[in-house]
Amino acid sequence: TPAAVDKIYDRLKQGKNKQTLRSANLSCDIARKAWRVVSRKHPSEFGDKNPFVGLEREYSTKSVKPVSREIVYRFAVAAMDFGQPHIGATALISFEWLQRPENILAGHLTWTDYRPMDHPNHVRIFHHKTSEMIWHPLEENGARFYPELEDYLSKLEKLGTPIVLLKPKSGNQTPRPFRIHYADKLVKKIREVPKYQLPDYFTLSACRHGGMTELGDAELTESQVMSLSAHRTPEAARIYVKRTETQRVAAAKKRRAWVNQKNK
């Protein structure tokens, strides 16, 4: 019933330690679709109306603050020192190749995706959320686009087929994908070590936002941004490309150049 759905939604919003509006909204979206699909085949088992339709949902107004290239690579070095180089690789891949952190942690990026024989100058990036796959270019005419990241990966221990895996504490255990909550705890532990001087807003998600924002700073067109990030719509891509001082200065310079040209 609608009343039951409201109670479910209120419970989902709370999570374990904090509000999780995005997860609650996604869960209800999936439930609404599941109700619609299954009720079509088994109408006698369902009521006349889908109780998930019309649910009044809440949305977070908090924006993820992007992290800079310098901060991401500082974290990667810190993760290496901390004995968690695969978490460092996750941050770098999120920033440079714009893959969602949860996909990397789940093992959706493998060593066989990286410079395979049939695409030696590319890495295959699969976005599990949208089912979009692209061959992300790594170089042209011998000039590498991501030398720092590739140098980091060359030092990364290969624990299995996925590039990122959690190394077991015991030699009798098998390396396995990271759980997102455990990865977040590791990031927080590394972030809180004073000598690394990492900001409190550093998260793996902020790395992807930072990489997308760097595309805006580099003055890429919207089409070019979407070709690298594999977003399906401009609206989705715009959420990640934050407005920065670099972009404002570039825009002001172009405007001034246009004014000067017009006044000649």
C-alpha positions in Angstrom: 0.0 0.0 0.0 1.1 3.6 -0.4 1.4 3.9 3.4 3.7 0.9 3.5 5.8 2.3 0.8 6.2 5.6 2.8 7.4 3.6 5.8 9.8 1.7 3.7 11.2 4.9 2.1 11.6 6.5 5.5 13.6 3.5 6.7 15.8 3.4 3.6 16.6 7.1 3.9 18.4 6.6 7.2 20.9 3.9 6.3 23.2 2.7 9.1 25.1 5.9 10.0 23.7 8.7 7.9 21.0 9.6 5.4 21.4 7.8 2.1 18.9 9.6 -0.1 20.4 8.5 -3.4 20.3 4.8 -2.5 16.7 5.2 -1.1 15.5 6.9 -4.3 17.2 4.3 -6.5 15.7 1.4 -4.5 12.2 2.9 -4.9 12.8 3.4 -8.6 13.7 -0.2 -9.0 10.7 -1.4 -6.9 8.4 0.8 -9.0 9.7 -0.8 -12.2 9.6 -4.3 -10.8 6.0 -3.8 -9.7 5.0 -2.6 -13.2 6.8 -5.4 -15.0 5.7 -8.3 -12.8 2.1 -7.1 -12.3 1.7 -7.1 -16.1 2.3 -10.9 -16.2 0.6 -11.7 -12.9 -2.2 -9.1 -12.5 -4.2 -11.2 -10.1 -1.4 -11.0 -7.5 -1.3 -7.1 -7.5 -3.6 -4.3 -6.6 -5.0 -1.8 -9.2 -2.4 0.8 -8.6 1.4 0.8 -8.2 2.0 2.2 -4.7 5.5 3.3 -5.6 4.1 5.8 -8.2 3.6 9.3 -6.8 6.0 8.7 -3.8 7.1 12.1 -2.6 10.9 11.8 -2.6 13.7 13.9 -1.1 16.9 15.0 -2.8 20.2 16.1 -1.3 21.3 19.6 -2.1 24.8 18.8 -1.1 27.3 19.0 -4.0 30.4 16.8 -4.1 33.4 19.0 -4.0 35.9 17.9 -6.7 39.5 17.2 -5.8 42.5 18.4 -7.8 45.0 16.4 -9.7 47.7 17.3 -7.2 45.6 16.0 -4.3 44.6 12.8 -6.1 48.2 11.9 -6.8 49.2 12.8 -3.3 46.5 10.4 -2.0 47.8 7.7 -4.3 51.3 8.0 -2.8 49.8 8.0 0.7 47.9 4.8 -0.1 51.1 3.2 -1.3 52.8 4.2 1.9 49.8 2.9 3.9 50.1 -0.5 2.3 46.9 -0.1 0.2 48.1 0.7 -3.3 45.0 -0.7 -4.9 42.9 2.0 -3.2 45.3 4.5 -4.6 44.8 3.0 -8.1 41.1 3.3 -7.7 41.4 7.0 -7.0 43.7 7.6 -10.0 41.5 5.6 -12.4 38.4 7.4 -11.2 40.1 10.7 -11.8 41.9 10.0 -15.1 39.7 7.5 -16.9 36.5 8.7 -15.3 35.2 5.3 -14.3 32.8 5.0 -11.4 34.7 4.0 -8.2 32.1 1.3 -7.4 32.8 -0.3 -10.7 36.5 -0.4 -10.2 36.1 -1.8 -6.6 33.8 -4.5 -7.9 36.4 -5.7 -10.3 34.8 -4.5 -13.6 38.2 -3.2 -14.8 40.6 -6.0 -15.5 44.2 -6.4 -16.7 42.8 -7.8 -20.0 41.0 -4.5 -20.5 44.2 -2.6 -20.3 46.1 -2.4 -23.6 44.9 -5.7 -25.1 46.4 -7.1 -28.2 43.5 -5.9 -30.4 43.5 -2.4 -28.9 47.1 -1.9 -27.7 46.7 1.9 -27.3 43.4 1.8 -25.4 41.8 0.7 -22.1 38.3 -0.7 -22.1 36.1 1.2 -19.6 32.7 -0.4 -18.8 30.2 1.7 -16.8 28.1 -0.9 -15.1 25.4 1.6 -14.1 24.6 2.6 -17.6 26.0 -0.4 -19.5 28.0 2.0 -21.6 31.4 0.7 -22.8 34.2 2.8 -24.5 37.7 2.2 -25.6 39.5 5.1 -23.8 42.6 6.2 -25.8 45.9 6.0 -23.9 48.3 7.4 -26.5 48.8 8.8 -30.0 52.0 8.5 -32.0 53.8 7.2 -29.0 52.8 10.1 -26.8 51.1 8.8 -23.6 48.1 10.7 -22.3 48.3 9.3 -18.8 52.0 8.5 -18.0 51.7 9.1 -14.3 48.8 6.7 -13.9 50.4 4.0 -16.1 53.6 4.3 -14.2 51.7 3.8 -10.9 49.9 0.7 -12.4 53.3 -0.7 -13.5 54.2 -0.9 -9.8 50.9 -2.4 -8.7 50.9 -6.0 -7.6 48.7 -8.2 -9.9 46.6 -10.1 -7.4 44.2 -11.5 -10.0 42.3 -10.7 -13.2 40.7 -7.4 -11.9 43.2 -4.6 -11.6 42.0 -3.6 -8.2 41.6 -6.3 -5.5 41.9 -6.5 -1.7 45.0 -8.4 -0.7 44.2 -10.9 2.1 45.9 -10.7 5.4 46.5 -14.4 5.3 48.3 -16.4 2.6 45.5 -19.0 2.8 42.9 -16.5 1.6 42.1 -15.5 -2.0 42.2 -11.8 -3.1 38.7 -10.4 -3.5 36.9 -7.2 -4.7 36.6 -4.4 -2.2 33.3 -3.8 -0.4 32.4 -0.1 -0.9 32.0 0.5 2.8 35.4 -1.0 3.6 37.0 1.0 0.9 35.5 4.2 2.3 36.8 3.4 5.7 40.3 2.9 4.3 40.1 6.2 2.5 39.1 7.9 5.7 42.0 6.3 7.6 44.5 7.5 5.0 42.9 10.9 4.8 43.2 11.5 8.5 47.0 10.9 8.7 48.3 14.4 9.3 51.5 14.1 7.3 49.6 13.5 4.0 47.7 16.8 4.4 44.6 15.6 2.6 41.3 17.6 2.7 38.4 16.2 4.7 36.2 16.2 1.6 38.5 13.7 -0.2 36.5 10.7 -1.3 36.7 8.3 -4.2 33.6 9.9 -5.7 35.3 13.3 -5.4 38.1 11.9 -7.6 35.7 11.3 -10.5 34.1 14.7 -10.0 37.7 16.2 -10.1 38.5 14.5 -13.3 35.3 15.6 -14.9 35.9 19.2 -13.7 39.4 19.1 -15.2 37.8 18.4 -18.6 35.9 21.7 -18.1 39.1 23.5 -17.1 40.8 22.1 -20.3 37.9 23.8 -22.3 36.6 20.6 -23.8 33.3 20.8 -25.6 30.3 19.1 -24.1 30.5 16.5 -26.8 34.2 15.8 -26.0 33.4 15.5 -22.3 30.7 13.0 -23.0 32.9 11.0 -25.3 35.4 10.4 -22.5 32.9 10.1 -19.6 30.4 8.0 -21.5 27.5 9.9 -20.0 24.3 9.4 -22.1 22.9 12.9 -21.6 24.5 16.4 -21.3 22.4 17.0 -18.2 24.1 14.0 -16.5 27.6 15.2 -17.5 27.0 18.7 -16.3 26.5 17.6 -12.7 30.1 16.5 -12.6 31.8 19.4 -14.4 31.9 22.0 -11.6 32.4 25.7 -12.4 35.9 26.9 -11.5 38.1 30.0 -11.5 40.1 28.5 -14.4 37.0 28.3 -16.5 35.9 31.8 -15.6 39.2 33.3 -16.5 39.2 31.4 -19.8 35.7 32.6 -20.5 36.7 36.2 -19.6 39.7 36.1 -21.9 37.7 34.9 -24.8 35.1 37.5 -24.2 37.8 40.3 -24.1 39.3 38.9 -27.3 35.9 39.1 -29.0 35.4 42.7 -27.8 38.9 43.8 -29.0 38.3 42.1 -32.4 34.9 43.8 -32.7 36.4 47.3 -31.9 39.1 47.1 -34.5 
